[in-house]
Amino acid sequence: RAVNIEALMEREEFLARIDRLIDEMHNTPTAPGVDRIYVPGEIEHLALEEAKKIGVGLSPTAFNGLAEMAERLNMDFPF
């Protein structure tokens, strides 16, 4: 941990402040052509949640490389 928040304030107060800050950022008017504002780490978090639901996509090169490796190792490749 870089900073011990509890040395500065109660954990619940810190979390409430962060929630308000995130809400404020999300509710800020966007520039033309921009759908929404993301806070740091939010895009990565959303991508992780999506990957948990549907899996991780592989490029054809990566997929073929895994299939070839499985064949060389005499392993079943599930696809």
Rosetta blueprint (number, residue, H / E / L):
1 R L
2 A L
3 V L
4 N L
5 I H
6 E H
7 A H
8 L L
9 M L
10 E L
11 R H
12 E H
13 E H
14 F H
15 L H
16 A H
17 R H
18 I H
19 D H
20 R H
21 L H
22 I H
23 D H
24 E H
25 M H
26 H H
27 N L
28 T L
29 P L
30 T L
31 A L
32 P L
33 G L
34 V L
35 D L
36 R L
37 I L
38 Y L
39 V L
40 P L
41 G L
42 E H
43 I H
44 E H
45 H H
46 L H
47 A H
48 L H
49 E H
50 E H
51 A H
52 K H
53 K H
54 I H
55 G L
56 V L
57 G L
58 L L
59 S L
60 P H
61 T H
62 A H
63 F H
64 N H
65 G H
66 L H
67 A H
68 E H
69 M H
70 A H
71 E H
72 R H
73 L L
74 N L
75 M L
76 D L
77 F L
78 P L
79 F L
